[in-house]
Amino acid sequence: MTQPDNHALAAAYEVIDREIEGLQAVKDALGEQFLQLVETIHHLKGRVILSGIGKSAHIARKIAATMASTGTPAYFVHAAEASHGDLGMITQGDLVFCLSNSGETKELADVVAYAKRHKHTLVGLVRRAESSLAKDADIAIILPAVPEASPTGAPTTSTTMMLAYGDALAIALLEKRGFTKTDFGKYHPGGKLGTQFIRVASLMHQGDELPLSPLSAPMQEVLLTMTAKRFGCAGIVGNDGLLKGLITDGDLRRHMRDGLLQLTAENVMTANPVTVTPHTLAAEALAIMNEKSITALFVVDGGKPVGILHIHDILRAGVM
């Protein structure tokens, strides 16, 4: 019979005790600043854009999902992807909410700079009051100085405190809005809660179904590709296999007077198109399509096109 590993149990108890200590400290620290943030978001005309890197990004994504499902329009923008085009996801009236343990995360610099330049309210959730993020933020939330539960300093207590703060904020906003079970049901029609967690990877078209053309392709070839694949668009790829641009029906119309058939794909394409990854939630992809008034999105992995998703694929899956 295997003997109980008392050392492992003792380590587990210590971790949970430390995290409980962190949660209690977060609770004790709640006050006027929390109420200020609730009021700010309650009167927000846009969405709450949550961003982070590493473990903080995982927490930010979860908080965004919780807010969105409980009546607070929210969206997650990964800090690393933001520097490569996803800053365009942040629109007028949005509040930018950055999570960072140190407050010095270099990948967040572009998000912070963008928020300040375009006068978005910037909220920082950090451990260090003297950090750059805390100083730049319009509302700086400083987590209590409770040590990490890991002996290596790995994010444990800090991420638990961040998650709890986000949950508290989402539910406080829910209560303030008078959000009911009936309202919640509107976001989960027919009780199909699971459909909100379908990933793009399970719905996208792959392989030979992809409408792809090289940068140097004559437009006559691109038109044939668009017609054959029936997505109303073509992805344009470089010699490195990366998605460089997109050609849609709108691009064709804009170049009709330029001698369209004498041009190449590179001349006509719209560079840096909006994309999603295979791990993106189908619900998030649908939100992007609605926001951008488009019907298809290319799915990329490391910048390379691996799929394409049409709005009809999402709706057929019951994602709304």
N, C-alpha and C positions, 0 to 999 in steps of 0.2 A: 504494500500500500504506500502510495506516494505521501511523503510527509509535507505538511503545509510549509510554504516558504514565508516564514515570519518576517524576514527582511523585506521581501517584496510588499507584503501587506503594510508594514510600517511605512515604507516609502509612499505607498498609495494614500494612506491616511494623512501623511504629512502634506502631500500635494493638495488633497481636498481641503484640509484645514487651512492651508495658506490661501487657497482660492476663496474659501468662505470669508476669510479675513479681508481679502480684497473686495469682495461683494459688500460686506458690511461697511467698509470704508467708502465705497462709492455711494451707498445709501446715505451715510452720514453727511457726505459732501453735497448732496442735492440741496438746492435752495434757489435764490433769486436768479442766478445765471441760467439754471435749468428752465425756469419759468420764462425768462427772456427768450430763450431759444424756441420754446414751444410757441410763444406768441409770434415770433419771427416767421417760423415755418407755417403756422396757421394762416397768416395773412399773405403768404407767398403766392405770387401770380404764376410762377413757373414750377419746376420740379426740384427735388432735393437730389443733387448729383453727388454720389459717394465715391471716393477714390482712395486708393492705397496701393501698397506693394507688399509682396510676401504674405505673411500671416495676416497683416492688417487688411490686405486686399480681400482675403477670404471673409473676414469679419464684415468689411464694408459691403461686400456683395450680399451677405446674409441680411444685414440691416436694410439694404435697399429692397430686397425681396419682401421682408416683413412689412416695411412701410407701404410698398405698392399694394400688398394684399389687404391692408387695413385702412385704405382710404387716403393715404398720403402719396401723391405722385412722386416716384423716386426711380432713379436709374443708376446703375453702376458703370463707371468708366475706369478701366485699369490704367494706373499711372504710366506704365511703360508704353501701352498702346496709345495713350493720349498724345505722346510726342510724335507719333507717326500717323496722325490724321484724326484720331478719335476726339480731339479737342472740339471738333465740329459737332459732337453730340451735345455740347453745352450750349444752350440757347438763351435768348434774352429772358430775363426774369427768373432764371434758375439760381438756386443757392448751392454753393460748392462746399462740401463737407469732407475734409481730408483726415484720414486716420494714420497716425505714425507714432510708434513707440518713442523713437528718439527725437522726432520733430526736425530731423536733419536729412531725411531721405532724399537723395539727389534726384531720383526719378519723379518726385512730386514737384520739383522746381518749376517745370513747365506748366503744370496745372495751376500752381499758386500764382505764377506770373500772369497767366491767361485770366484768372479770376480777378486779379487786381487791375489789370489793363482794361478789362471790359466792365469793371465796377459791379461784379457779382459779390454778394455777401459771402465772405469766406469764414468757415468754421473749422477750427482745428481741434482734434481730440488727441492729446499727447501726454507723455509722462513728464516732460521737462519744461518748466515755465520759462526758462531762459533760452529755449530753442528758437530757431528761425521761424518755424511754422507758428509757434505760439505768438511771436512778436508780429508776424504778418497778418494773423487772423483778426477779423472783426470781433469774433467771439471765440476765445480760447478756453477750452475745457481741459483742465489739468487733472489727470488721474492721480489718485492718492499714491504716495510713495510706499507701496507694499511690494516687497521683493518678489521676483519670479519664483514659482514653485520648483522650477528645474535648477539643479545645482550648477548646470552649465550656463544658466541665464537665458535659455531658450524661451521664447514667448509662451507663457502659460497663464500666470495670474493676470498679466496685462491684457491679453486677448479676452480672457473671461470678463474682466471689468469693462472692456470696450463693448463686448456683446451685450452685457447686462444694461449698460447705459443706452445702447441703441434700442433694445427691447423696451426699456422704460420710456424712452422718447416716443417710440411708435405707438405704444398703448396710451400714453398721455394725450397724444394727438387724436387717437381714435376716440377717446372719451370726450375730448373737447369738441370734436365734430359731431358727436352724437351718432357715431357709426354703429349700425346695428347688425344683427345676424342676417337680416334681410338684405342689407347693403352688401355684406360679405358674400351672400349667395349670388349677387350679380357678377362677382368676379370668378365664381365657380359654378357656372350654369349646370343644372342637372346633378349637382353634387360631384362633378368630375374633377375633384381637386388634383388628382394625379396628372391630368393633362397639362397643368401649369408647370410641371417639372419635366416635360418632354424636351430632350435636347435636339438641337438642329441635326446632329449626326444621324438620328434615326429617321429623319424625314427627307434629307437632301438627295438630289440626283447625283450620280457619280459616273466616273469612267467615260465611256463613249457618248454619254448623254450631254456632256458639258459643251457648250458653244464657245470654243476657244479659237483664237486666231493670233498669229505672230504680229509683232509691231510692223514688219515690212509688208504684210499681206495687202495686195490690191483690194480696194473696196468692193470690187465685183466678187471676190472670193468671200469676203466678210459677209456680204449680203446673202450669198448662198448658204453660209453657215447659219446665219440668223434664221433664214427661212426653214432650213432642214431641222434645226433643233427646237424651234417653236417656243422660245422663251422671251422673244421680243428684244433680245440683247445679245451681245457677244463680249466675252472677256478677252482682253488683249494682253498677251504674255511676252516677256522679253526672252533673250537667249539664256538667261539664268533661271527660267521657269517661273519667275515671280509675276504676279498680276500687276500690270502697269497701268491699266486703264479699262474703261468700259465704253462700249458703243451701244446706244439705245435708239429707238425710233426718233426720239427728240433730237439726237445728234445728227441723224440722217437729214432731218428737215432743216436743221440749221446750216448744213453745208450743201444744200441742193444747188445754190447759186454759185458755188465755188468749183463746179465741175466735179461732182462727187465721185464719179467712176474713175477719174484721173488721179485721185488721192489714195494714200495708203492709210492703214488702220491708225498709225501713229498721228497722222494729220487730223483725224476726225475724233478720236477718242477723248473722253473726259478722264483726266488723270486722277489717281488716288481715289478710286470709288469707295463708297461705304461698303464694308464687308462684315461678316461675322465669322466665328470659329465653330468647329464641330461641337464644342462644349457649351456654346451659347444656348440659353433657354429659348425654345420656340416662341414663347410669349414675348421675350425681349426682341426677337427678330421681327415679330409681328408689330410691335410698338415702333420699331425703326421704320418699317415699311409704311405704316400709317403716318408717321411724322414726316417722312421724306416724300410721300405720295408716289411710291414705287411698288412694283408687283413682284420683283425678284431680287435676290441678294446672292452674291457669290460667297462661298464658304472657303476660307483660307486657313492653312496650317503653315506657320512660318513664312507667310507671304505667298505661298504657292496655292493656286486654286485646287481644291479637292472635292468641291461640290457646288451645286447651285440649288437654291431654295425658292420655290414659288409660293405666293400667298395662298393659292388654292391648296397646296400641300398642308399648310398649317391649319386652314379652316376645316379641311377634311378630317384632320386628326382631332377636331373638337376644341382646339386652343382658341380662346376668344379674349 
